[in-house]
């Protein structure tokens, strides 16, 4: 890679983005009352000097306040995998909030049982409870796992993603031991007091950590996602399940991002058998929603415990969790938008996207790789594809990533700003994918020419 050429091209794209985004730049400059000038500090994770400001969003398209329209392959980093404001969800929200009235009444609705039954059909877990985010679903699942096993620690994979859960912010250090993930903010204690860690695809390391006998649950993504897609090697997930059972440890599948694998995520696609499952983002069709499922046996064990306060202040639940509005949105999303048929179309589009990216990489003999997980495709600056989270983190190239993101955005295409991820929604078209293939090829030609 000619770094001088990369720097020249990146500077050119930054200048073009600034010219095209004058109103967004001005809005960002005026945001004096926002911490970091944005509603949430992660919005500063964007290629260029300022974020684009949203004006409208429908289906697979977003428009910024400068009037630029984009094909959106970011889709809210999975939060809008149903597409932006799908009609069925908009109608359900309108009916619940405006027509019937009431979003937060602390009363159940019949929609909740429908959603629970549908989640059981898709993922196999027998009992369900709701949250507003997957982060909260993970927190509560962890508490339940600790309570039922009477063990203190949680094991995660290095560089896996489970939101801002304290126990998950641990990685494998250079000496093979767990250390705090770099940049962790305000940790309540040394993370090794609450957590253990093993590399994804490393059963030997997992067995060594479980042998201590203090791990309540393994909390894992069936495939790593937020550090770039890292797929499981043959036999790995079966090995995880066998080891957790042998050591009396519960298994929690976090399907928040891996939901892209199909209507029942990786759990259904790969015939997995977790004890608990957490999910968020996409199931609400853009409305904040999350859920966690439990096996029937585990649910019965927990409900039989008279010493656990599962109703008031025991540490599980929130006033807005399971509210009528988010549950109505979730039902509409699962019933009418992210259907089995929709997932089949999205996966074919993702295959098309993968083929286009692979063709571009091979045409220029770049040492990169591309991986796909159902409706989700991602390319990495490494070949072969990384097999662990630590390897995937080491393959990052922020300068190169910024160039590609800006090049695409300046030509009307958005990828997820955290990595090179493209997601398909029910409204994505073949033409959208082919447009990316063409622009991506042009970017590589400029980069290598």
Residue pairs with C-beta under 8 A, 6 or more apart in sequence:
1 400
1 447
3 399
5 447
6 399
6 400
6 403
6 447
7 399
9 403
9 407
9 446
9 447
10 399
10 402
10 403
10 406
13 403
13 406
13 407
13 410
14 48
14 49
14 406
16 406
16 410
17 47
17 48
17 49
17 406
17 409
17 410
18 25
18 48
18 49
20 66
20 68
20 410
21 48
21 50
21 52
21 64
21 66
21 68
22 66
23 53
23 64
23 65
23 66
24 50
24 51
24 52
24 53
24 64
24 65
24 66
25 49
25 50
27 53
27 65
28 37
28 38
28 50
28 51
28 53
29 37
29 50
31 37
31 38
35 41
36 43
36 44
37 44
38 44
38 51
43 51
44 51
45 417
45 418
46 52
46 405
46 417
47 401
47 402
47 403
47 405
47 406
47 409
47 417
48 402
48 406
48 409
52 64
52 66
52 68
52 409
53 64
53 65
54 62
54 63
54 64
54 65
55 63
55 64
55 65
55 67
56 62
56 63
57 63
57 72
57 80
57 84
57 85
58 83
58 84
58 85
58 427
59 83
59 84
59 86
59 425
59 426
59 427
60 71
60 72
60 75
60 83
60 84
60 425
60 427
60 428
60 429
60 432
61 69
61 70
61 71
61 72
61 84
61 427
62 69
62 70
62 72
62 84
62 414
63 69
63 70
64 70
68 412
69 412
70 409
70 412
70 413
70 414
71 412
71 413
71 414
71 428
71 432
71 435
71 436
72 80
72 84
72 414
73 353
73 413
73 414
73 415
73 416
73 421
73 422
73 423
73 424
73 428
73 432
73 436
74 414
74 415
74 416
74 417
74 421
74 422
74 423
75 81
75 83
75 84
75 423
75 425
76 281
76 286
77 281
77 416
77 418
77 421
78 256
78 257
78 259
78 260
78 281
78 282
78 376
78 423
79 281
79 282
79 286
80 282
80 286
80 425
81 259
81 260
81 281
81 282
81 338
81 375
81 423
81 425
82 89
82 282
82 285
82 286
82 333
82 337
82 338
82 425
82 426
83 337
83 425
83 426
83 427
84 286
85 286
86 285
86 286
86 332
86 333
86 336
86 337
86 426
88 285
88 332
88 333
88 335
88 336
88 337
89 284
89 285
89 286
89 287
89 329
89 332
89 333
89 336
89 337
91 332
92 328
92 329
92 331
92 332
93 287
93 325
93 328
93 329
93 332
95 328
96 102
96 103
96 324
96 325
96 328
97 103
97 325
102 324
103 323
103 324
103 325
104 319
104 320
104 323
104 324
104 325
105 323
105 324
106 319
107 324
108 322
109 324
109 327
109 328
111 324
111 327
111 328
111 330
111 331
112 130
112 322
112 327
114 331
114 335
115 128
115 130
115 291
115 327
115 330
115 331
115 334
116 127
116 128
118 331
118 334
118 335
119 125
119 128
119 279
119 291
119 293
119 334
120 126
120 128
120 293
121 264
122 263
122 264
122 265
122 268
122 334
123 255
123 264
123 265
123 267
123 268
123 277
123 279
123 293
124 264
124 267
124 268
124 273
125 274
125 276
125 277
125 293
125 294
125 295
126 293
126 294
126 295
126 296
126 299
127 293
127 294
127 295
127 296
127 299
128 291
128 292
128 293
128 294
129 140
129 291
129 292
129 294
129 317
129 321
129 322
130 289
130 290
130 291
130 321
130 322
130 326
130 327
130 330
131 137
131 140
131 280
131 289
131 290
131 291
131 292
131 318
131 321
131 322
132 288
132 289
132 290
132 318
132 320
132 321
132 326
133 163
133 280
133 288
133 290
134 162
134 163
134 254
134 256
134 278
134 279
134 280
134 281
134 290
135 162
135 163
135 164
135 165
135 280
135 290
136 290
136 318
136 321
137 278
137 279
137 280
137 290
137 291
137 292
138 162
138 163
138 165
138 168
138 219
138 252
138 254
138 278
138 292
139 165
140 292
140 315
140 316
140 317
141 217
141 219
141 252
141 276
141 278
141 292
142 154
142 165
142 167
142 216
142 217
142 219
142 252
143 315
143 316
144 276
144 294
144 298
144 302
144 316
145 154
145 216
145 217
145 250
145 252
145 275
145 276
146 152
146 154
146 216
146 217
147 302
147 305
147 308
148 216
148 250
148 298
148 301
148 302
148 305
149 216
149 217
149 248
149 249
149 250
151 213
151 214
151 215
151 216
151 249
152 194
152 214
152 216
153 194
153 195
153 196
153 212
153 214
153 215
153 216
154 167
154 168
154 194
154 195
154 196
154 215
154 216
154 217
154 218
154 219
155 195
155 196
155 197
155 198
155 206
155 209
155 210
155 215
155 217
155 218
155 219
155 249
156 162
156 167
156 168
156 170
156 195
156 196
156 197
156 218
156 219
156 220
157 197
157 198
157 199
157 200
157 220
157 221
157 224
157 389
158 170
158 171
158 172
158 197
158 198
158 199
158 200
158 388
158 389
158 390
159 171
159 181
159 200
159 224
159 226
159 227
159 388
159 389
159 390
159 392
159 393
160 168
160 200
160 219
160 220
160 221
160 224
160 226
160 227
160 254
160 389
161 168
161 221
161 224
161 225
161 226
161 227
161 254
161 257
162 168
162 219
162 221
162 254
162 278
163 256
163 280
165 219
166 187
166 188
166 191
166 194
167 191
167 194
167 195
167 219
168 195
168 219
169 180
169 181
169 184
169 187
169 191
170 178
170 179
170 180
170 181
170 191
170 192
170 195
170 196
170 197
171 178
171 179
171 180
171 181
171 182
171 197
171 389
171 390
171 393
172 178
172 179
172 197
172 198
172 199
172 205
172 390
173 179
176 205
177 192
178 191
178 192
178 195
178 196
178 197
179 191
179 192
180 187
180 190
180 191
181 191
184 191
196 209
196 212
196 214
196 215
197 209
198 205
198 206
198 208
198 209
199 205
199 388
199 389
199 390
200 220
200 224
200 230
200 232
200 236
200 387
200 388
200 389
201 230
201 232
201 233
201 236
201 387
201 388
202 388
203 236
203 239
203 240
203 243
206 218
206 239
206 240
206 243
207 243
209 215
210 218
210 243
210 244
210 247
210 249
211 247
213 247
213 248
215 247
215 249
216 249
216 250
217 249
217 250
217 251
217 252
217 275
217 276
218 240
218 244
218 249
218 250
218 251
218 252
219 252
219 254
220 240
220 251
220 252
220 253
220 254
221 253
221 254
221 255
221 257
221 258
222 232
222 237
222 253
222 255
222 258
222 261
222 265
222 266
222 267
222 270
222 272
223 229
223 230
223 231
223 232
223 258
223 261
223 266
223 373
224 230
224 389
224 392
225 257
225 258
225 373
225 376
225 421
226 257
226 418
226 419
227 389
227 392
227 393
227 419
228 371
228 378
228 380
228 386
228 392
228 395
228 419
228 420
228 421
229 371
229 372
229 373
229 376
229 377
229 378
229 385
229 421
230 371
230 385
230 386
230 387
230 388
230 389
230 391
230 392
231 371
231 373
231 385
233 387
237 270
237 272
240 251
241 251
241 272
241 273
243 249
244 250
244 251
250 275
250 276
250 298
251 273
251 274
251 275
251 276
252 274
252 275
252 276
252 277
252 278
253 265
253 266
253 267
253 272
253 274
253 276
253 277
253 278
254 277
254 278
254 279
255 265
255 266
255 267
255 277
255 278
255 279
256 278
256 279
256 280
256 281
256 282
256 290
257 281
257 376
258 265
258 266
258 373
259 265
259 279
259 281
259 282
259 283
260 346
260 350
260 373
260 374
260 375
260 376
260 423
261 269
261 270
261 373
261 374
261 376
262 268
262 269
262 343
262 347
262 374
263 338
263 339
263 340
263 343
265 279
266 272
266 373
267 274
267 277
269 374
275 294
275 295
275 298
276 292
276 293
276 294
276 295
276 298
277 292
277 293
278 290
278 291
278 292
278 293
279 290
279 291
279 292
280 289
280 290
280 291
281 290
282 333
282 338
283 289
283 290
283 291
283 330
283 333
283 334
283 338
284 290
284 326
284 329
284 330
284 333
285 329
285 330
285 332
285 333
285 337
285 338
286 329
287 325
287 326
287 329
287 330
288 326
289 326
289 327
289 329
289 330
291 330
294 302
302 308
302 310
303 310
308 314
310 316
310 317
320 326
337 426
338 426
342 426
343 374
343 375
345 426
346 374
346 375
346 424
346 425
346 426
346 428
347 374
347 375
347 424
349 375
349 424
349 428
349 429
349 430
349 433
350 372
350 374
350 375
350 376
350 377
350 422
350 424
351 372
352 430
352 433
352 434
353 377
353 422
353 424
353 433
353 436
353 437
354 370
354 372
354 377
356 433
356 434
356 436
356 437
356 440
356 441
357 370
357 377
357 379
357 437
357 440
358 370
359 437
359 441
360 437
360 440
360 441
360 444
361 368
361 369
361 370
361 379
361 444
363 441
363 444
364 444
364 445
364 447
364 448
366 444
366 448
367 381
367 382
367 383
368 379
368 380
368 381
368 382
368 383
369 379
369 380
369 382
369 383
369 384
369 385
370 377
370 378
370 379
370 380
370 385
371 377
371 378
371 379
371 380
371 385
372 378
375 423
375 424
375 425
376 421
376 422
376 423
376 424
377 421
377 422
378 419
378 420
378 421
378 422
379 420
380 386
380 392
380 395
380 420
381 395
381 396
381 397
381 400
381 401
382 391
382 392
382 395
386 392
386 394
386 395
401 419
401 420
403 443
403 447
404 415
404 420
404 440
404 443
405 415
405 417
405 420
407 439
407 443
407 446
408 414
408 415
408 436
408 439
408 440
408 443
411 439
412 435
413 435
413 436
413 439
415 421
415 422
416 422
416 423
422 436
424 433
